[in-house]
């Protein structure tokens, strides 16, 4: 029964899944303002075109499209599988991705509904369902006999009789699928409020010394160099700062993969467009870059974000 259902309506099911997945990803990035990581963008590349391809194929009832949908869906499934286990480090031990060295970390958990539903998990389920549906649709296309070509004058009427889109029996499944998709989005919105994912970050403030010592921009934070410490045990991040002559001097210490960024702006979500300083140490030498600002797709030049390249100059003047 289930096999027959998938073979007959798998094309429409796959189209619905692609629409829900695409709409969900746009909701997270455009409404919730979650910045996609590099692996998220690769999965989008293989998911977004399926909405149009499967939509046209569903309208035409072209089951042969499964041959062309399977490759991108399998590739997207592989990326989603890797991304999911990259986030869930506890399942396969420590994993690192060479694709996420700069920008948003690929192992970030923006959401964690019910303790296990993350964005990579939903992407993995979506690609898996599309792949399964396409396998059944491909079986159906191979089992069906070749259609006879109708005379030109009767081609449109013949297509209406043969095409399930024009049959009354397809209306109920399509309506049910649309309602299921709307219900899924509503449930996700409700869960996003009840299960917001990672707990709120708490910060501890500590005064280290009343009079700070000499400040050296050498990539090292020495004892007595800064007055105050702002720390977060969950983020494993320590922010040191001192006030000297009406200026704020900062140092940041946190686990990184080669570089660390410090930005100044708390009025916008996720510090979008904020001026930042990127610092990294290579071969024992400290390098500082002050010509970038934070954006949704990584770090862009200040001039593209309305930022300025004078943070270091102000700090050292």
C-alpha positions in Angstrom: 0.0 0.0 0.0 2.7 2.5 1.0 4.9 1.5 -2.0 2.0 2.1 -4.3 1.3 5.5 -2.7 4.9 6.6 -3.1 5.1 5.4 -6.7 1.9 7.3 -7.6 2.4 10.4 -5.5 6.1 10.5 -4.7 6.7 13.3 -7.2 4.2 15.5 -5.3 5.6 14.5 -1.9 9.1 15.4 -3.0 8.0 18.8 -4.3 6.3 19.5 -1.0 9.4 18.5 1.0 11.6 20.8 -1.2 9.2 23.7 -0.6 9.1 23.2 3.1 12.9 22.9 3.3 13.4 26.0 1.2 10.8 28.0 3.1 12.3 26.9 6.4 15.8 27.9 5.5 14.7 31.3 4.3 12.7 31.7 7.5 15.7 31.0 9.6 18.0 33.3 7.7 15.6 36.2 6.8 13.2 36.2 9.8 15.2 34.7 12.6 18.4 36.2 11.2 20.5 33.1 11.6 23.6 33.5 9.5 24.2 30.4 7.3 27.5 28.7 7.5 29.5 27.4 4.5 28.0 23.9 4.6 24.5 25.4 4.9 25.1 27.3 1.6 26.2 24.2 -0.2 23.0 22.4 0.9 21.0 25.4 -0.3 22.6 25.1 -3.7 21.3 21.6 -4.1 17.9 22.2 -2.5 16.6 25.4 -3.9 16.6 24.4 -7.6 14.5 21.3 -6.7 11.5 23.5 -5.9 11.3 24.7 -9.5 12.3 21.4 -11.1 10.0 19.2 -9.1 7.2 21.8 -9.4 7.3 21.7 -13.2 7.6 17.9 -13.2 4.6 17.6 -10.8 2.4 19.8 -13.0 3.4 17.8 -16.1 3.5 14.5 -14.2 6.9 13.8 -15.7 8.2 10.9 -13.7 11.4 10.7 -15.8 12.6 13.7 -13.9 13.7 11.4 -11.1 16.8 10.5 -13.0 17.9 14.1 -12.9 16.8 14.9 -9.4 18.5 12.0 -7.7 22.1 13.2 -8.2 21.7 16.6 -6.6 19.5 15.1 -3.8 22.1 12.5 -3.0 24.9 15.0 -3.0 22.9 17.3 -0.7 22.1 14.3 1.5 25.8 13.5 1.8 26.6 17.1 2.8 23.8 17.2 5.3 24.9 13.9 6.8 28.4 15.2 7.2 27.1 18.5 8.6 24.8 16.8 11.1 27.6 14.6 12.5 29.9 17.6 12.6 27.5 19.3 14.9 26.8 16.2 17.0 30.5 15.7 17.9 29.5 13.1 20.6 28.4 10.6 17.9 31.6 10.3 15.9 34.1 12.0 18.1 35.9 15.2 17.2 35.5 16.3 13.6 36.8 19.4 11.9 35.8 20.9 8.5 38.2 22.7 6.3 35.3 24.5 4.8 34.5 26.4 8.0 37.8 28.1 8.8 36.4 31.6 8.3 32.9 33.0 9.0 30.2 31.2 10.9 31.3 28.0 12.6 29.7 25.0 11.0 29.1 23.3 14.3 27.0 26.1 15.7 23.6 25.1 17.1 21.1 27.9 16.4 18.2 25.7 17.6 17.9 22.3 19.4 14.2 21.5 19.6 13.2 18.6 21.8 16.9 18.0 22.5 17.8 16.6 19.1 16.2 18.6 16.2 18.8 20.9 14.7 18.9 22.7 11.4 21.4 20.1 9.9 19.1 17.3 11.2 16.1 18.8 9.4 18.2 19.2 6.2 19.2 15.6 6.5 15.6 14.4 6.8 14.5 16.6 3.8 17.2 15.3 1.5 16.6 11.7 2.7 12.8 12.0 2.0 13.4 13.5 -1.5 15.8 10.7 -2.4 13.5 8.0 -1.2 10.5 9.5 -3.1 12.6 9.8 -6.3 13.7 6.2 -6.0 10.0 5.1 -6.0 9.2 7.6 -8.8 12.0 6.2 -10.9 10.7 2.7 -10.4 7.3 3.8 -11.5 8.6 5.4 -14.6 10.6 2.3 -15.5 7.5 0.1 -15.0 5.1 2.2 -16.9 4.7 1.6 -20.6 5.6 4.3 -23.1 2.6 6.6 -23.8 1.3 6.7 -27.3 1.5 10.0 -29.1 -2.0 11.4 -29.6 -3.1 13.2 -32.8 -2.3 16.9 -32.7 -6.0 17.9 -32.5 -6.7 15.6 -29.6 -3.4 16.0 -27.8 -4.6 18.4 -25.1 -7.8 16.5 -24.3 -5.8 13.2 -24.2 -3.3 14.7 -21.8 -6.0 15.8 -19.5 -7.4 12.3 -19.4 -4.0 10.7 -18.8 -2.4 13.3 -16.5 -3.2 12.8 -12.8 -3.0 16.6 -12.3 -6.4 16.9 -14.0 -7.9 14.0 -12.1 -10.2 14.7 -9.2 -8.4 12.0 -7.1 -5.2 14.1 -6.9 -6.9 17.0 -5.3 -7.3 15.4 -1.8 -3.6 14.4 -1.5 -2.4 17.8 -2.7 -4.6 19.6 -0.2 -3.5 17.2 2.6 0.2 17.8 1.7 -0.3 21.6 1.7 -2.0 21.4 5.1 0.7 19.1 6.4 3.4 21.6 5.3 1.6 24.5 6.9 1.2 22.5 10.1 4.9 21.7 10.1 5.9 25.3 9.8 3.5 26.3 12.5 4.8 23.6 14.8 8.4 24.7 14.1 7.5 28.3 15.0 5.9 27.1 18.2 8.9 24.9 19.1 11.3 27.8 18.4 9.6 29.7 21.2 9.4 26.7 23.6 12.8 25.2 22.8 15.1 28.0 21.8 18.2 25.8 21.6 21.4 26.8 23.4 20.8 28.4 26.9 21.4 32.1 27.3 25.0 33.0 27.7 25.9 34.3 31.2 28.9 36.5 31.7 30.9 37.0 34.9 32.7 40.4 35.5 35.9 40.5 37.6 38.2 43.4 38.4 41.8 42.2 38.0 43.7 45.3 39.1 43.1 49.0 39.8 46.0 50.3 37.8 46.8 48.3 34.6 50.4 47.7 33.5 52.0 48.5 30.2 49.9 47.5 27.2 51.7 45.6 24.4 50.0 44.6 21.1 51.9 41.3 20.7 49.1 38.7 20.6 49.7 37.7 24.2 47.6 38.7 27.3 50.0 39.2 30.2 49.1 39.3 33.9 48.3 42.9 35.0 48.0 44.2 31.5 44.2 44.8 31.7 42.0 46.1 34.5 38.9 44.0 34.0 37.8 40.6 32.8 34.5 39.6 31.3 34.3 35.8 31.0 31.8 33.1 29.8 32.4 29.5 30.8 29.9 28.2 28.1 31.6 30.0 25.3 35.1 29.5 26.8 35.7 33.2 26.0 37.5 35.9 28.1 37.3 39.6 27.2 39.9 41.8 28.9 39.6 45.6 28.9 41.1 48.7 30.4 40.2 52.4 30.3 43.1 54.7 29.7 42.7 58.4 29.0 39.0 58.0 27.9 39.9 55.2 25.6 38.9 51.5 25.9 41.6 48.9 25.2 40.5 45.3 24.7 42.0 41.9 24.5 40.1 38.7 23.6 41.0 35.1 24.4 39.0 32.2 23.1 39.5 28.8 21.3 39.9 29.5 17.6 41.0 27.8 14.4 43.7 30.3 13.5 42.1 33.7 13.9 39.9 35.7 16.3 37.7 38.8 15.7 36.7 41.6 18.0 33.8 43.9 17.1 32.1 47.0 18.4 28.4 47.2 18.0 25.6 45.9 20.2 22.6 47.6 18.6 22.1 45.3 15.7 21.3 41.5 15.6 24.4 39.2 15.4 26.6 42.3 15.1 25.7 42.6 11.4 27.7 45.4 9.8 29.8 46.0 12.9 33.4 47.1 12.5 35.7 44.3 13.6 39.4 43.6 14.1 40.7 40.3 12.8 43.8 39.0 14.5 45.8 35.9 13.9 49.2 34.5 14.8 51.2 32.6 12.2 54.7 31.4 12.7 54.9 33.3 15.9 54.1 36.6 14.2 50.9 38.6 15.0 48.9 40.0 12.2 46.0 42.5 12.6 43.4 43.5 10.0 41.2 46.5 10.6 39.6 46.8 7.2 36.6 44.4 7.6 33.1 44.4 9.0 30.8 41.6 9.9 28.1 40.5 7.5 25.6 37.7 6.8 28.0 35.9 4.4 31.3 36.4 6.3 33.6 39.3 6.8 33.4 42.0 4.1 35.5 45.1 3.5 34.5 48.0 5.6 33.7 50.2 2.6 31.0 47.6 1.6 29.4 47.7 5.0 29.7 51.4 5.8 32.4 50.7 8.4 35.7 52.5 8.9 39.3 51.2 9.2 40.4 53.3 12.1 39.8 51.1 15.2 43.5 50.2 15.5 44.6 53.8 14.8 42.3 55.1 17.6 43.5 52.4 20.0 47.1 53.1 19.4 47.0 56.9 19.3 
